């Protein structure tokens, strides 16, 4: 773990201070946990455009990232490949006491993309990511 921290430009002590739920001790060694409970604010695509939502764990963050990738794929293929979006059909993300349904219909995604309401450069909103 200290090697990974060093490669990330930090120390194990700093990782333990700011992300204790992401580290566990196994056989006397520090290992990353499969999931964490570190809140982070991410962009979420709604029918009205992108909205910042704060998810409370890495599982939801990964799910949101996978969804963003599916939207990117749909837009890049001009709606020809919607296969990755199908897994999000009729599903929603719960965050901050609200329910955010995943937008999966191509006409809405196409309208938002043409209006410039979808930004693919970063999953995190401007100004950082971790809350």
Helices and strands as residue ranges (DSSP letters): H 2-7, H 12-18, G 20-22, E 23-26, E 29-32, E 40-46, E 49-55, H 58-76, G 86-88, E 92-95, E 98-101, H 106-114
